[in-house]
Amino acid sequence: MARPTFYELIMTPSEIGKLLLIIGIVIALLGLVFMLAGKFHISWLGRLPGDFFFQGKNFSFYSPLTTSLLVSIILSVIIWIITRK
């Protein structure tokens, strides 16, 4: 199987437009999820075990490690379901 050439990898303006539209829809859906999470008091999101919060005298540091992994796994499964043949 031959490798694709550089020109075969370039997206057309129509494909770029579709990609940007899909990204915008995904961002809007994520915003809706966060709005509903606040309304229905889903307070565990961002406070899972493994989400680190350090507060010092003059600074605070928050790293939502477990939440990021959970969101990554969920999005990976959704993308896998959409793109499988």
N, CA, C and O atoms as a Maestro MAE file, in Angstrom:
{
 s_m_m2io_version
 :::
 2.0.0
}

f_m_ct {
 s_m_title
 :::
 protein
 m_atom[340] {
  # First column is atom index #
  i_m_mmod_type
  r_m_x_coord
  r_m_y_coord
  r_m_z_coord
  i_m_residue_number
  s_m_chain_name
  s_m_pdb_residue_name
  s_m_pdb_atom_name
  i_m_atomic_number
  :::
  1 25 0.852 -1.174 0.000 1 A "MET " " N  " 7
  2 3 0.000 0.000 0.000 1 A "MET " " CA " 6
  3 2 0.899 1.238 0.000 1 A "MET " " C  " 6
  4 15 1.772 1.383 0.855 1 A "MET " " O  " 8
  5 25 0.679 2.102 -0.942 2 A "ALA " " N  " 7
  6 3 1.520 3.284 -1.092 2 A "ALA " " CA " 6
  7 2 1.095 4.371 -0.117 2 A "ALA " " C  " 6
  8 15 -0.080 4.512 0.220 2 A "ALA " " O  " 8
  9 25 2.086 5.132 0.324 3 A "ARG " " N  " 7
  10 3 1.794 6.266 1.199 3 A "ARG " " CA " 6
  11 2 1.154 7.382 0.399 3 A "ARG " " C  " 6
  12 15 1.522 7.601 -0.755 3 A "ARG " " O  " 8
  13 25 0.193 8.102 0.994 4 A "PRO " " N  " 7
  14 3 -0.423 9.219 0.259 4 A "PRO " " CA " 6
  15 2 0.581 10.356 0.079 4 A "PRO " " C  " 6
  16 15 1.449 10.583 0.921 4 A "PRO " " O  " 8
  17 25 0.439 11.052 -1.022 5 A "THR " " N  " 7
  18 3 1.316 12.189 -1.271 5 A "THR " " CA " 6
  19 2 0.847 13.384 -0.451 5 A "THR " " C  " 6
  20 15 -0.237 13.374 0.131 5 A "THR " " O  " 8
  21 25 1.676 14.399 -0.420 6 A "PHE " " N  " 7
  22 3 1.347 15.615 0.338 6 A "PHE " " CA " 6
  23 2 0.060 16.239 -0.175 6 A "PHE " " C  " 6
  24 15 -0.763 16.707 0.613 6 A "PHE " " O  " 8
  25 25 -0.118 16.250 -1.479 7 A "TYR " " N  " 7
  26 3 -1.291 16.894 -2.069 7 A "TYR " " CA " 6
  27 2 -2.578 16.111 -1.809 7 A "TYR " " C  " 6
  28 15 -3.668 16.682 -1.839 7 A "TYR " " O  " 8
  29 25 -2.459 14.818 -1.556 8 A "GLU " " N  " 7
  30 3 -3.631 14.024 -1.219 8 A "GLU " " CA " 6
  31 2 -4.074 14.264 0.227 8 A "GLU " " C  " 6
  32 15 -5.220 13.977 0.571 8 A "GLU " " O  " 8
  33 25 -3.190 14.782 1.073 9 A "LEU " " N  " 7
  34 3 -3.503 15.032 2.473 9 A "LEU " " CA " 6
  35 2 -4.106 16.411 2.716 9 A "LEU " " C  " 6
  36 15 -4.670 16.653 3.783 9 A "LEU " " O  " 8
  37 25 -3.999 17.309 1.757 10 A "ILE " " N  " 7
  38 3 -4.509 18.671 1.919 10 A "ILE " " CA " 6
  39 2 -6.038 18.657 1.836 10 A "ILE " " C  " 6
  40 15 -6.624 18.054 0.937 10 A "ILE " " O  " 8
  41 25 -6.657 19.332 2.790 11 A "MET " " N  " 7
  42 3 -8.127 19.403 2.816 11 A "MET " " CA " 6
  43 2 -8.597 20.525 1.900 11 A "MET " " C  " 6
  44 15 -7.951 21.567 1.787 11 A "MET " " O  " 8
  45 25 -9.719 20.297 1.255 12 A "THR " " N  " 7
  46 3 -10.322 21.339 0.425 12 A "THR " " CA " 6
  47 2 -11.049 22.333 1.333 12 A "THR " " C  " 6
  48 15 -11.361 22.009 2.479 12 A "THR " " O  " 8
  49 25 -11.320 23.532 0.832 13 A "PRO " " N  " 7
  50 3 -12.067 24.501 1.656 13 A "PRO " " CA " 6
  51 2 -13.425 23.959 2.114 13 A "PRO " " C  " 6
  52 15 -13.867 24.274 3.218 13 A "PRO " " O  " 8
  53 25 -14.078 23.167 1.299 14 A "SER " " N  " 7
  54 3 -15.360 22.576 1.692 14 A "SER " " CA " 6
  55 2 -15.182 21.624 2.869 14 A "SER " " C  " 6
  56 15 -15.989 21.634 3.799 14 A "SER " " O  " 8
  57 25 -14.136 20.806 2.840 15 A "GLU " " N  " 7
  58 3 -13.865 19.887 3.946 15 A "GLU " " CA " 6
  59 2 -13.500 20.639 5.217 15 A "GLU " " C  " 6
  60 15 -13.907 20.243 6.309 15 A "GLU " " O  " 8
  61 25 -12.738 21.719 5.088 16 A "ILE " " N  " 7
  62 3 -12.370 22.538 6.248 16 A "ILE " " CA " 6
  63 2 -13.629 23.167 6.850 16 A "ILE " " C  " 6
  64 15 -13.773 23.218 8.071 16 A "ILE " " O  " 8
  65 25 -14.531 23.642 6.004 17 A "GLY " " N  " 7
  66 3 -15.783 24.220 6.480 17 A "GLY " " CA " 6
  67 2 -16.619 23.206 7.253 17 A "GLY " " C  " 6
  68 15 -17.178 23.529 8.301 17 A "GLY " " O  " 8
  69 25 -16.704 21.982 6.740 18 A "LYS " " N  " 7
  70 3 -17.445 20.929 7.437 18 A "LYS " " CA " 6
  71 2 -16.803 20.615 8.783 18 A "LYS " " C  " 6
  72 15 -17.500 20.445 9.783 18 A "LYS " " O  " 8
  73 25 -15.479 20.540 8.807 19 A "LEU " " N  " 7
  74 3 -14.761 20.253 10.049 19 A "LEU " " CA " 6
  75 2 -15.001 21.344 11.082 19 A "LEU " " C  " 6
  76 15 -15.249 21.045 12.250 19 A "LEU " " O  " 8
  77 25 -14.931 22.606 10.668 20 A "LEU " " N  " 7
  78 3 -15.167 23.709 11.599 20 A "LEU " " CA " 6
  79 2 -16.602 23.706 12.113 20 A "LEU " " C  " 6
  80 15 -16.848 24.019 13.277 20 A "LEU " " O  " 8
  81 25 -17.542 23.354 11.250 21 A "LEU " " N  " 7
  82 3 -18.947 23.263 11.661 21 A "LEU " " CA " 6
  83 2 -19.132 22.166 12.711 21 A "LEU " " C  " 6
  84 15 -19.834 22.370 13.701 21 A "LEU " " O  " 8
  85 25 -18.519 21.026 12.506 22 A "ILE " " N  " 7
  86 3 -18.611 19.922 13.466 22 A "ILE " " CA " 6
  87 2 -17.973 20.313 14.795 22 A "ILE " " C  " 6
  88 15 -18.524 20.026 15.857 22 A "ILE " " O  " 8
  89 25 -16.811 20.968 14.739 23 A "ILE " " N  " 7
  90 3 -16.148 21.413 15.966 23 A "ILE " " CA " 6
  91 2 -17.032 22.400 16.718 23 A "ILE " " C  " 6
  92 15 -17.127 22.335 17.944 23 A "ILE " " O  " 8
  93 25 -17.679 23.310 15.998 24 A "GLY " " N  " 7
  94 3 -18.575 24.276 16.632 24 A "GLY " " CA " 6
  95 2 -19.765 23.610 17.297 24 A "GLY " " C  " 6
  96 15 -20.169 24.006 18.390 24 A "GLY " " O  " 8
  97 25 -20.327 22.602 16.649 25 A "ILE " " N  " 7
  98 3 -21.453 21.873 17.225 25 A "ILE " " CA " 6
  99 2 -21.026 21.133 18.488 25 A "ILE " " C  " 6
  100 15 -21.750 21.120 19.484 25 A "ILE " " O  " 8
  101 25 -19.851 20.520 18.441 26 A "VAL " " N  " 7
  102 3 -19.340 19.812 19.619 26 A "VAL " " CA " 6
  103 2 -19.129 20.779 20.782 26 A "VAL " " C  " 6
  104 15 -19.476 20.460 21.919 26 A "VAL " " O  " 8
  105 25 -18.570 21.944 20.515 27 A "ILE " " N  " 7
  106 3 -18.355 22.945 21.569 27 A "ILE " " CA " 6
  107 2 -19.690 23.413 22.139 27 A "ILE " " C  " 6
  108 15 -19.823 23.574 23.353 27 A "ILE " " O  " 8
  109 25 -20.673 23.631 21.276 28 A "ALA " " N  " 7
  110 3 -21.998 24.044 21.749 28 A "ALA " " CA " 6
  111 2 -22.632 22.961 22.617 28 A "ALA " " C  " 6
  112 15 -23.240 23.267 23.642 28 A "ALA " " O  " 8
  113 25 -22.496 21.699 22.214 29 A "LEU " " N  " 7
  114 3 -23.044 20.601 23.012 29 A "LEU " " CA " 6
  115 2 -22.348 20.493 24.365 29 A "LEU " " C  " 6
  116 15 -22.993 20.225 25.379 29 A "LEU " " O  " 8
  117 25 -21.041 20.699 24.379 30 A "LEU " " N  " 7
  118 3 -20.319 20.688 25.659 30 A "LEU " " CA " 6
  119 2 -20.789 21.821 26.559 30 A "LEU " " C  " 6
  120 15 -20.934 21.633 27.767 30 A "LEU " " O  " 8
  121 25 -21.025 22.981 25.989 31 A "GLY " " N  " 7
  122 3 -21.553 24.096 26.768 31 A "GLY " " CA " 6
  123 2 -22.914 23.769 27.345 31 A "GLY " " C  " 6
  124 15 -23.203 24.113 28.491 31 A "GLY " " O  " 8
  125 25 -23.759 23.103 26.559 32 A "LEU " " N  " 7
  126 3 -25.077 22.697 27.040 32 A "LEU " " CA " 6
  127 2 -24.953 21.686 28.180 32 A "LEU " " C  " 6
  128 15 -25.684 21.765 29.167 32 A "LEU " " O  " 8
  129 25 -24.033 20.744 28.042 33 A "VAL " " N  " 7
  130 3 -23.817 19.755 29.107 33 A "VAL " " CA " 6
  131 2 -23.395 20.441 30.394 33 A "VAL " " C  " 6
  132 15 -23.895 20.093 31.464 33 A "VAL " " O  " 8
  133 25 -22.489 21.406 30.321 34 A "PHE " " N  " 7
  134 3 -22.044 22.096 31.524 34 A "PHE " " CA " 6
  135 2 -23.148 22.961 32.122 34 A "PHE " " C  " 6
  136 15 -23.240 23.094 33.342 34 A "PHE " " O  " 8
  137 25 -23.986 23.551 31.268 35 A "MET " " N  " 7
  138 3 -25.112 24.321 31.784 35 A "MET " " CA " 6
  139 2 -26.089 23.412 32.527 35 A "MET " " C  " 6
  140 15 -26.574 23.760 33.604 35 A "MET " " O  " 8
  141 25 -26.372 22.250 31.948 36 A "LEU " " N  " 7
  142 3 -27.282 21.305 32.596 36 A "LEU " " CA " 6
  143 2 -26.657 20.705 33.850 36 A "LEU " " C  " 6
  144 15 -27.357 20.426 34.823 36 A "LEU " " O  " 8
  145 25 -25.337 20.505 33.829 37 A "ALA " " N  " 7
  146 3 -24.654 19.977 35.014 37 A "ALA " " CA " 6
  147 2 -24.797 20.946 36.180 37 A "ALA " " C  " 6
  148 15 -24.976 20.512 37.317 37 A "ALA " " O  " 8
  149 25 -24.723 22.235 35.925 38 A "GLY " " N  " 7
  150 3 -24.907 23.225 36.974 38 A "GLY " " CA " 6
  151 2 -26.338 23.284 37.457 38 A "GLY " " C  " 6
  152 15 -26.596 23.493 38.643 38 A "GLY " " O  " 8
  153 25 -27.271 23.101 36.532 39 A "LYS " " N  " 7
  154 3 -28.683 23.164 36.892 39 A "LYS " " CA " 6
  155 2 -29.112 21.950 37.715 39 A "LYS " " C  " 6
  156 15 -29.908 22.078 38.644 39 A "LYS " " O  " 8
  157 25 -28.584 20.775 37.374 40 A "PHE " " N  " 7
  158 3 -28.961 19.552 38.068 40 A "PHE " " CA " 6
  159 2 -27.976 19.164 39.169 40 A "PHE " " C  " 6
  160 15 -28.037 18.050 39.689 40 A "PHE " " O  " 8
  161 25 -27.084 20.060 39.520 41 A "HIS " " N  " 7
  162 3 -26.143 19.904 40.635 41 A "HIS " " CA " 6
  163 2 -25.289 18.639 40.512 41 A "HIS " " C  " 6
  164 15 -25.206 17.835 41.441 41 A "HIS " " O  " 8
  165 25 -24.669 18.484 39.363 42 A "ILE " " N  " 7
  166 3 -23.725 17.390 39.183 42 A "ILE " " CA " 6
  167 2 -22.373 17.910 39.675 42 A "ILE " " C  " 6
  168 15 -21.518 18.313 38.887 42 A "ILE " " O  " 8
  169 25 -22.208 17.891 40.980 43 A "SER " " N  " 7
  170 3 -21.028 18.513 41.582 43 A "SER " " CA " 6
  171 2 -19.819 17.597 41.589 43 A "SER " " C  " 6
  172 15 -18.717 18.049 41.897 43 A "SER " " O  " 8
  173 25 -19.989 16.326 41.260 44 A "TRP " " N  " 7
  174 3 -18.850 15.417 41.262 44 A "TRP " " CA " 6
  175 2 -17.913 15.668 40.090 44 A "TRP " " C  " 6
  176 15 -16.746 15.277 40.138 44 A "TRP " " O  " 8
  177 25 -18.408 16.318 39.038 45 A "LEU " " N  " 7
  178 3 -17.570 16.608 37.882 45 A "LEU " " CA " 6
  179 2 -16.538 17.647 38.264 45 A "LEU " " C  " 6
  180 15 -16.884 18.786 38.578 45 A "LEU " " O  " 8
  181 25 -15.280 17.264 38.238 46 A "GLY " " N  " 7
  182 3 -14.201 18.150 38.652 46 A "GLY " " CA " 6
  183 2 -13.783 17.950 40.093 46 A "GLY " " C  " 6
  184 15 -12.860 18.610 40.572 46 A "GLY " " O  " 8
  185 25 -14.456 17.042 40.791 47 A "ARG " " N  " 7
  186 3 -14.106 16.747 42.181 47 A "ARG " " CA " 6
  187 2 -13.923 15.251 42.395 47 A "ARG " " C  " 6
  188 15 -14.183 14.739 43.484 47 A "ARG " " O  " 8
  189 25 -13.484 14.567 41.379 48 A "LEU " " N  " 7
  190 3 -13.270 13.134 41.471 48 A "LEU " " CA " 6
  191 2 -11.968 12.836 42.211 48 A "LEU " " C  " 6
  192 15 -11.079 13.686 42.269 48 A "LEU " " O  " 8
  193 25 -11.851 11.628 42.782 49 A "PRO " " N  " 7
  194 3 -10.557 11.251 43.373 49 A "PRO " " CA " 6
  195 2 -9.484 11.282 42.284 49 A "PRO " " C  " 6
  196 15 -9.680 10.710 41.212 49 A "PRO " " O  " 8
  197 25 -8.402 11.913 42.534 50 A "GLY " " N  " 7
  198 3 -7.348 12.071 41.536 50 A "GLY " " CA " 6
  199 2 -7.330 13.454 40.917 50 A "GLY " " C  " 6
  200 15 -6.408 13.778 40.168 50 A "GLY " " O  " 8
  201 25 -8.325 14.279 41.210 51 A "ASP " " N  " 7
  202 3 -8.306 15.692 40.822 51 A "ASP " " CA " 6
  203 2 -7.585 16.436 41.939 51 A "ASP " " C  " 6
  204 15 -8.052 16.474 43.077 51 A "ASP " " O  " 8
  205 25 -6.472 17.013 41.608 52 A "PHE " " N  " 7
  206 3 -5.607 17.608 42.627 52 A "PHE " " CA " 6
  207 2 -5.880 19.095 42.803 52 A "PHE " " C  " 6
  208 15 -6.014 19.836 41.829 52 A "PHE " " O  " 8
  209 25 -5.960 19.513 44.043 53 A "PHE " " N  " 7
  210 3 -6.119 20.921 44.388 53 A "PHE " " CA " 6
  211 2 -5.169 21.235 45.540 53 A "PHE " " C  " 6
  212 15 -5.276 20.677 46.632 53 A "PHE " " O  " 8
  213 25 -4.251 22.131 45.267 54 A "PHE " " N  " 7
  214 3 -3.308 22.564 46.292 54 A "PHE " " CA " 6
  215 2 -3.505 24.051 46.521 54 A "PHE " " C  " 6
  216 15 -3.565 24.838 45.575 54 A "PHE " " O  " 8
  217 25 -3.604 24.423 47.778 55 A "GLN " " N  " 7
  218 3 -3.755 25.831 48.105 55 A "GLN " " CA " 6
  219 2 -2.641 26.210 49.063 55 A "GLN " " C  " 6
  220 15 -2.534 25.684 50.171 55 A "GLN " " O  " 8
  221 25 -1.817 27.136 48.603 56 A "GLY " " N  " 7
  222 3 -0.743 27.646 49.428 56 A "GLY " " CA " 6
  223 2 -1.129 28.974 50.040 56 A "GLY " " C  " 6
  224 15 -2.291 29.381 50.026 56 A "GLY " " O  " 8
  225 25 -0.127 29.631 50.574 57 A "LYS " " N  " 7
  226 3 -0.387 30.919 51.201 57 A "LYS " " CA " 6
  227 2 -0.765 31.982 50.177 57 A "LYS " " C  " 6
  228 15 -1.676 32.778 50.404 57 A "LYS " " O  " 8
  229 25 -0.064 31.989 49.058 58 A "ASN " " N  " 7
  230 3 -0.286 33.029 48.049 58 A "ASN " " CA " 6
  231 2 -0.733 32.493 46.693 58 A "ASN " " C  " 6
  232 15 -0.829 33.256 45.732 58 A "ASN " " O  " 8
  233 25 -1.003 31.209 46.603 59 A "PHE " " N  " 7
  234 3 -1.400 30.667 45.308 59 A "PHE " " CA " 6
  235 2 -2.282 29.438 45.518 59 A "PHE " " C  " 6
  236 15 -2.333 28.861 46.604 59 A "PHE " " O  " 8
  237 25 -2.964 29.062 44.455 60 A "SER " " N  " 7
  238 3 -3.701 27.800 44.445 60 A "SER " " CA " 6
  239 2 -3.473 27.133 43.091 60 A "SER " " C  " 6
  240 15 -3.298 27.805 42.074 60 A "SER " " O  " 8
  241 25 -3.480 25.806 43.096 61 A "PHE " " N  " 7
  242 3 -3.232 25.026 41.884 61 A "PHE " " CA " 6
  243 2 -4.285 23.941 41.806 61 A "PHE " " C  " 6
  244 15 -4.491 23.204 42.771 61 A "PHE " " O  " 8
  245 25 -4.954 23.834 40.667 62 A "TYR " " N  " 7
  246 3 -5.982 22.820 40.455 62 A "TYR " " CA " 6
  247 2 -5.654 22.043 39.200 62 A "TYR " " C  " 6
  248 15 -5.438 22.635 38.143 62 A "TYR " " O  " 8
  249 25 -5.613 20.723 39.301 63 A "SER " " N  " 7
  250 3 -5.337 19.857 38.161 63 A "SER " " CA " 6
  251 2 -6.388 18.754 38.115 63 A "SER " " C  " 6
  252 15 -6.316 17.806 38.896 63 A "SER " " O  " 8
  253 25 -7.360 18.861 37.215 64 A "PRO " " N  " 7
  254 3 -8.425 17.856 37.143 64 A "PRO " " CA " 6
  255 2 -7.992 16.618 36.353 64 A "PRO " " C  " 6
  256 15 -8.520 16.355 35.272 64 A "PRO " " O  " 8
  257 25 -7.050 15.875 36.879 65 A "LEU " " N  " 7
  258 3 -6.466 14.750 36.165 65 A "LEU " " CA " 6
  259 2 -7.497 13.652 35.878 65 A "LEU " " C  " 6
  260 15 -7.635 13.222 34.733 65 A "LEU " " O  " 8
  261 25 -8.208 13.203 36.888 66 A "THR " " N  " 7
  262 3 -9.177 12.120 36.697 66 A "THR " " CA " 6
  263 2 -10.343 12.560 35.818 66 A "THR " " C  " 6
  264 15 -10.805 11.797 34.970 66 A "THR " " O  " 8
  265 25 -10.813 13.773 36.014 67 A "THR " " N  " 7
  266 3 -11.897 14.279 35.174 67 A "THR " " CA " 6
  267 2 -11.459 14.346 33.717 67 A "THR " " C  " 6
  268 15 -12.229 14.000 32.822 67 A "THR " " O  " 8
  269 25 -10.232 14.787 33.473 68 A "SER " " N  " 7
  270 3 -9.712 14.847 32.104 68 A "SER " " CA " 6
  271 2 -9.627 13.461 31.480 68 A "SER " " C  " 6
  272 15 -9.975 13.281 30.313 68 A "SER " " O  " 8
  273 25 -9.166 12.486 32.249 69 A "LEU " " N  " 7
  274 3 -9.099 11.123 31.728 69 A "LEU " " CA " 6
  275 2 -10.490 10.571 31.421 69 A "LEU " " C  " 6
  276 15 -10.689 9.917 30.397 69 A "LEU " " O  " 8
  277 25 -11.440 10.831 32.297 70 A "LEU " " N  " 7
  278 3 -12.804 10.365 32.086 70 A "LEU " " CA " 6
  279 2 -13.411 10.984 30.830 70 A "LEU " " C  " 6
  280 15 -14.011 10.277 30.021 70 A "LEU " " O  " 8
  281 25 -13.263 12.279 30.663 71 A "VAL " " N  " 7
  282 3 -13.775 12.965 29.478 71 A "VAL " " CA " 6
  283 2 -13.080 12.443 28.218 71 A "VAL " " C  " 6
  284 15 -13.725 12.265 27.185 71 A "VAL " " O  " 8
  285 25 -11.780 12.199 28.296 72 A "SER " " N  " 7
  286 3 -11.032 11.677 27.153 72 A "SER " " CA " 6
  287 2 -11.530 10.295 26.746 72 A "SER " " C  " 6
  288 15 -11.688 10.014 25.558 72 A "SER " " O  " 8
  289 25 -11.774 9.440 27.720 73 A "ILE " " N  " 7
  290 3 -12.266 8.092 27.417 73 A "ILE " " CA " 6
  291 2 -13.656 8.164 26.794 73 A "ILE " " C  " 6
  292 15 -13.928 7.486 25.804 73 A "ILE " " O  " 8
  293 25 -14.530 8.975 27.361 74 A "ILE " " N  " 7
  294 3 -15.894 9.101 26.831 74 A "ILE " " CA " 6
  295 2 -15.872 9.628 25.398 74 A "ILE " " C  " 6
  296 15 -16.564 9.096 24.531 74 A "ILE " " O  " 8
  297 25 -15.078 10.677 25.145 75 A "LEU " " N  " 7
  298 3 -14.996 11.225 23.789 75 A "LEU " " CA " 6
  299 2 -14.375 10.232 22.817 75 A "LEU " " C  " 6
  300 15 -14.801 10.151 21.665 75 A "LEU " " O  " 8
  301 25 -13.372 9.473 23.263 76 A "SER " " N  " 7
  302 3 -12.751 8.465 22.396 76 A "SER " " CA " 6
  303 2 -13.754 7.394 21.989 76 A "SER " " C  " 6
  304 15 -13.785 6.978 20.831 76 A "SER " " O  " 8
  305 25 -14.577 6.945 22.940 77 A "VAL " " N  " 7
  306 3 -15.588 5.941 22.622 77 A "VAL " " CA " 6
  307 2 -16.631 6.506 21.651 77 A "VAL " " C  " 6
  308 15 -17.042 5.824 20.713 77 A "VAL " " O  " 8
  309 25 -17.049 7.736 21.878 78 A "ILE " " N  " 7
  310 3 -18.033 8.359 20.982 78 A "ILE " " CA " 6
  311 2 -17.460 8.493 19.573 78 A "ILE " " C  " 6
  312 15 -18.139 8.177 18.596 78 A "ILE " " O  " 8
  313 25 -16.231 8.953 19.462 79 A "ILE " " N  " 7
  314 3 -15.598 9.091 18.138 79 A "ILE " " CA " 6
  315 2 -15.407 7.739 17.485 79 A "ILE " " C  " 6
  316 15 -15.600 7.600 16.277 79 A "ILE " " O  " 8
  317 25 -15.025 6.726 18.278 80 A "TRP " " N  " 7
  318 3 -14.855 5.384 17.737 80 A "TRP " " CA " 6
  319 2 -16.178 4.852 17.189 80 A "TRP " " C  " 6
  320 15 -16.206 4.238 16.122 80 A "TRP " " O  " 8
  321 25 -17.273 5.084 17.916 81 A "ILE " " N  " 7
  322 3 -18.593 4.624 17.467 81 A "ILE " " CA " 6
  323 2 -18.992 5.318 16.172 81 A "ILE " " C  " 6
  324 15 -19.539 4.687 15.267 81 A "ILE " " O  " 8
  325 25 -18.716 6.626 16.085 82 A "ILE " " N  " 7
  326 3 -19.091 7.383 14.899 82 A "ILE " " CA " 6
  327 2 -18.276 6.978 13.682 82 A "ILE " " C  " 6
  328 15 -18.815 6.911 12.577 82 A "ILE " " O  " 8
  329 25 -16.980 6.705 13.862 83 A "THR " " N  " 7
  330 3 -16.098 6.477 12.714 83 A "THR " " CA " 6
  331 2 -15.897 5.024 12.342 83 A "THR " " C  " 6
  332 15 -15.245 4.748 11.335 83 A "THR " " O  " 8
  333 25 -16.427 4.079 13.104 84 A "ARG " " N  " 7
  334 3 -16.212 2.669 12.735 84 A "ARG " " CA " 6
  335 2 -17.025 2.330 11.488 84 A "ARG " " C  " 6
  336 15 -18.058 2.936 11.206 84 A "ARG " " O  " 8
  337 25 -16.535 1.368 10.773 85 A "LYS " " N  " 7
  338 3 -17.181 1.001 9.497 85 A "LYS " " CA " 6
  339 2 -17.994 -0.262 9.651 85 A "LYS " " C  " 6
  340 15 -18.608 -0.722 8.688 85 A "LYS " " O  " 8
  :::
 }
 m_bond[339] {
  # First column is bond index #
  i_m_from
  i_m_to
  i_m_order
  :::
  1 1 2 1
  2 2 3 1
  3 3 4 2
  4 3 5 1
  5 5 6 1
  6 6 7 1
  7 7 8 2
  8 7 9 1
  9 9 10 1
  10 10 11 1
  11 11 12 2
  12 11 13 1
  13 13 14 1
  14 14 15 1
  15 15 16 2
  16 15 17 1
  17 17 18 1
  18 18 19 1
  19 19 20 2
  20 19 21 1
  21 21 22 1
  22 22 23 1
  23 23 24 2
  24 23 25 1
  25 25 26 1
  26 26 27 1
  27 27 28 2
  28 27 29 1
  29 29 30 1
  30 30 31 1
  31 31 32 2
  32 31 33 1
  33 33 34 1
  34 34 35 1
  35 35 36 2
  36 35 37 1
  37 37 38 1
  38 38 39 1
  39 39 40 2
  40 39 41 1
  41 41 42 1
  42 42 43 1
  43 43 44 2
  44 43 45 1
  45 45 46 1
  46 46 47 1
  47 47 48 2
  48 47 49 1
  49 49 50 1
  50 50 51 1
  51 51 52 2
  52 51 53 1
  53 53 54 1
  54 54 55 1
  55 55 56 2
  56 55 57 1
  57 57 58 1
  58 58 59 1
  59 59 60 2
  60 59 61 1
  61 61 62 1
  62 62 63 1
  63 63 64 2
  64 63 65 1
  65 65 66 1
  66 66 67 1
  67 67 68 2
  68 67 69 1
  69 69 70 1
  70 70 71 1
  71 71 72 2
  72 71 73 1
  73 73 74 1
  74 74 75 1
  75 75 76 2
  76 75 77 1
  77 77 78 1
  78 78 79 1
  79 79 80 2
  80 79 81 1
  81 81 82 1
  82 82 83 1
  83 83 84 2
  84 83 85 1
  85 85 86 1
  86 86 87 1
  87 87 88 2
  88 87 89 1
  89 89 90 1
  90 90 91 1
  91 91 92 2
  92 91 93 1
  93 93 94 1
  94 94 95 1
  95 95 96 2
  96 95 97 1
  97 97 98 1
  98 98 99 1
  99 99 100 2
  100 99 101 1
  101 101 102 1
  102 102 103 1
  103 103 104 2
  104 103 105 1
  105 105 106 1
  106 106 107 1
  107 107 108 2
  108 107 109 1
  109 109 110 1
  110 110 111 1
  111 111 112 2
  112 111 113 1
  113 113 114 1
  114 114 115 1
  115 115 116 2
  116 115 117 1
  117 117 118 1
  118 118 119 1
  119 119 120 2
  120 119 121 1
  121 121 122 1
  122 122 123 1
  123 123 124 2
  124 123 125 1
  125 125 126 1
  126 126 127 1
  127 127 128 2
  128 127 129 1
  129 129 130 1
  130 130 131 1
  131 131 132 2
  132 131 133 1
  133 133 134 1
  134 134 135 1
  135 135 136 2
  136 135 137 1
  137 137 138 1
  138 138 139 1
  139 139 140 2
  140 139 141 1
  141 141 142 1
  142 142 143 1
  143 143 144 2
  144 143 145 1
  145 145 146 1
  146 146 147 1
  147 147 148 2
  148 147 149 1
  149 149 150 1
  150 150 151 1
  151 151 152 2
  152 151 153 1
  153 153 154 1
  154 154 155 1
  155 155 156 2
  156 155 157 1
  157 157 158 1
  158 158 159 1
  159 159 160 2
  160 159 161 1
  161 161 162 1
  162 162 163 1
  163 163 164 2
  164 163 165 1
  165 165 166 1
  166 166 167 1
  167 167 168 2
  168 167 169 1
  169 169 170 1
  170 170 171 1
  171 171 172 2
  172 171 173 1
  173 173 174 1
  174 174 175 1
  175 175 176 2
  176 175 177 1
  177 177 178 1
  178 178 179 1
  179 179 180 2
  180 179 181 1
  181 181 182 1
  182 182 183 1
  183 183 184 2
  184 183 185 1
  185 185 186 1
  186 186 187 1
  187 187 188 2
  188 187 189 1
  189 189 190 1
  190 190 191 1
  191 191 192 2
  192 191 193 1
  193 193 194 1
  194 194 195 1
  195 195 196 2
  196 195 197 1
  197 197 198 1
  198 198 199 1
  199 199 200 2
  200 199 201 1
  201 201 202 1
  202 202 203 1
  203 203 204 2
  204 203 205 1
  205 205 206 1
  206 206 207 1
  207 207 208 2
  208 207 209 1
  209 209 210 1
  210 210 211 1
  211 211 212 2
  212 211 213 1
  213 213 214 1
  214 214 215 1
  215 215 216 2
  216 215 217 1
  217 217 218 1
  218 218 219 1
  219 219 220 2
  220 219 221 1
  221 221 222 1
  222 222 223 1
  223 223 224 2
  224 223 225 1
  225 225 226 1
  226 226 227 1
  227 227 228 2
  228 227 229 1
  229 229 230 1
  230 230 231 1
  231 231 232 2
  232 231 233 1
  233 233 234 1
  234 234 235 1
  235 235 236 2
  236 235 237 1
  237 237 238 1
  238 238 239 1
  239 239 240 2
  240 239 241 1
  241 241 242 1
  242 242 243 1
  243 243 244 2
  244 243 245 1
  245 245 246 1
  246 246 247 1
  247 247 248 2
  248 247 249 1
  249 249 250 1
  250 250 251 1
  251 251 252 2
  252 251 253 1
  253 253 254 1
  254 254 255 1
  255 255 256 2
  256 255 257 1
  257 257 258 1
  258 258 259 1
  259 259 260 2
  260 259 261 1
  261 261 262 1
  262 262 263 1
  263 263 264 2
  264 263 265 1
  265 265 266 1
  266 266 267 1
  267 267 268 2
  268 267 269 1
  269 269 270 1
  270 270 271 1
  271 271 272 2
  272 271 273 1
  273 273 274 1
  274 274 275 1
  275 275 276 2
  276 275 277 1
  277 277 278 1
  278 278 279 1
  279 279 280 2
  280 279 281 1
  281 281 282 1
  282 282 283 1
  283 283 284 2
  284 283 285 1
  285 285 286 1
  286 286 287 1
  287 287 288 2
  288 287 289 1
  289 289 290 1
  290 290 291 1
  291 291 292 2
  292 291 293 1
  293 293 294 1
  294 294 295 1
  295 295 296 2
  296 295 297 1
  297 297 298 1
  298 298 299 1
  299 299 300 2
  300 299 301 1
  301 301 302 1
  302 302 303 1
  303 303 304 2
  304 303 305 1
  305 305 306 1
  306 306 307 1
  307 307 308 2
  308 307 309 1
  309 309 310 1
  310 310 311 1
  311 311 312 2
  312 311 313 1
  313 313 314 1
  314 314 315 1
  315 315 316 2
  316 315 317 1
  317 317 318 1
  318 318 319 1
  319 319 320 2
  320 319 321 1
  321 321 322 1
  322 322 323 1
  323 323 324 2
  324 323 325 1
  325 325 326 1
  326 326 327 1
  327 327 328 2
  328 327 329 1
  329 329 330 1
  330 330 331 1
  331 331 332 2
  332 331 333 1
  333 333 334 1
  334 334 335 1
  335 335 336 2
  336 335 337 1
  337 337 338 1
  338 338 339 1
  339 339 340 2
  :::
 }
}
